[in-house]
Amino acid sequence: MKRYCQTLTLADNEKLIAQYVEAHAHVWPEIIEGQRKVGILDMQIYRKGRQLFMIMDTVDSFDFKRDMAKLSTLPRQAEWEAYVASFQGCPADARSDEKWQLMERIF
């Protein structure tokens, strides 16, 4: 199994943050199906204030660049990205890797 950790800073707007949290309480089924299809086994997002921290566990053969590019082409993925971008303070057409920044493991 591989693990990737990423971070994102949300817009400085409590209403948008609440909407973002609510959206993730009801992630569209196609989004979860797409994640599984490309080899994402589990994804968790944690929040402290405006800061988000994502943990993504994948199959051993997962290639971050290749498989995230594939994920972006799957049903409703672009729609989901545009939807959550409105809460993240990002342009609606921003790619996931333009919003979420990979973190380096140091320990």
C-alpha positions as CSV (number, residue, x, y, z in Angstrom):
1,M,0.0,0.0,0.0
2,K,1.1,3.5,-0.7
3,R,0.1,6.6,1.3
4,Y,-0.1,10.2,0.0
5,C,-0.7,13.2,2.3
6,Q,-1.8,16.5,0.9
7,T,-2.8,19.9,2.3
8,L,-5.1,22.7,1.2
9,T,-6.1,26.0,2.7
10,L,-9.8,26.8,2.5
11,A,-11.2,30.3,1.7
12,D,-11.5,32.6,4.7
13,N,-15.3,32.3,4.9
14,E,-17.0,30.3,7.6
15,K,-20.2,29.9,5.5
16,L,-18.2,28.3,2.7
17,I,-16.2,26.1,5.1
18,A,-19.5,24.8,6.6
19,Q,-20.8,24.1,3.1
20,Y,-17.5,22.3,2.2
21,V,-17.8,20.1,5.3
22,E,-21.5,19.4,4.5
23,A,-20.6,18.4,0.9
24,H,-18.1,15.9,2.2
25,A,-20.8,14.3,4.5
26,H,-22.6,13.4,1.2
27,V,-19.9,12.6,-1.4
28,W,-21.5,11.6,-4.6
29,P,-21.3,7.8,-5.2
30,E,-19.6,8.2,-8.6
31,I,-16.7,10.0,-6.9
32,I,-16.1,7.1,-4.5
33,E,-16.5,4.6,-7.4
34,G,-13.9,6.5,-9.5
35,Q,-11.4,6.6,-6.6
36,R,-11.7,2.8,-6.3
37,K,-11.4,2.3,-10.0
38,V,-8.0,4.1,-10.1
39,G,-6.7,2.3,-7.0
40,I,-7.5,4.7,-4.2
41,L,-8.4,2.4,-1.3
42,D,-9.2,5.0,1.3
43,M,-9.3,8.8,1.5
44,Q,-9.7,10.8,4.7
45,I,-9.8,14.6,5.1
46,Y,-9.2,16.4,8.4
47,R,-9.7,20.0,9.2
48,K,-8.3,22.5,11.7
49,G,-9.8,26.0,11.0
50,R,-9.1,26.7,7.3
51,Q,-6.4,24.1,6.9
52,L,-7.2,20.7,5.4
53,F,-5.1,17.6,5.6
54,M,-5.9,14.6,3.3
55,I,-4.6,11.1,3.7
56,M,-4.9,8.9,0.7
57,D,-4.1,5.2,0.8
58,T,-3.6,3.4,-2.6
59,V,-2.7,0.1,-4.2
60,D,1.0,-0.5,-4.6
61,S,0.9,0.0,-8.3
62,F,-0.7,3.5,-8.0
63,D,1.2,6.2,-9.9
64,F,0.2,9.5,-8.6
65,K,0.5,11.5,-11.8
66,R,-1.0,8.9,-14.1
67,D,-3.8,7.7,-11.9
68,M,-4.9,11.2,-10.7
69,A,-5.0,12.2,-14.4
70,K,-7.2,9.1,-15.1
71,L,-9.4,10.0,-12.2
72,S,-10.1,13.4,-13.6
73,T,-11.6,11.9,-16.7
74,L,-14.1,9.7,-14.9
75,P,-17.9,10.4,-14.6
76,R,-18.8,13.4,-12.6
77,Q,-15.3,14.0,-11.4
78,A,-14.9,17.4,-13.2
79,E,-18.3,18.4,-11.9
80,W,-17.3,17.4,-8.3
81,E,-14.0,19.3,-8.6
82,A,-15.8,22.4,-9.8
83,Y,-18.5,22.1,-7.1
84,V,-16.0,21.8,-4.2
85,A,-13.7,24.5,-5.7
86,S,-16.4,27.0,-5.0
87,F,-16.0,26.3,-1.3
88,Q,-12.2,26.1,-1.5
89,G,-11.7,29.6,-2.9
90,C,-10.2,28.1,-6.1
91,P,-11.1,28.6,-9.8
92,A,-13.8,26.1,-10.8
93,D,-11.5,24.7,-13.5
94,A,-8.5,24.2,-11.2
95,R,-7.0,20.7,-11.3
96,S,-6.8,18.8,-8.1
97,D,-3.0,19.0,-8.1
98,E,-3.3,22.8,-8.4
99,K,-5.3,23.0,-5.2
100,W,-4.1,20.1,-3.1
101,Q,-0.3,20.2,-2.4
102,L,1.6,16.9,-1.8
103,M,3.4,16.8,1.5
104,E,6.8,15.3,2.2
105,R,7.1,12.7,4.9
106,I,9.8,13.6,7.3
107,F,9.1,11.1,10.1
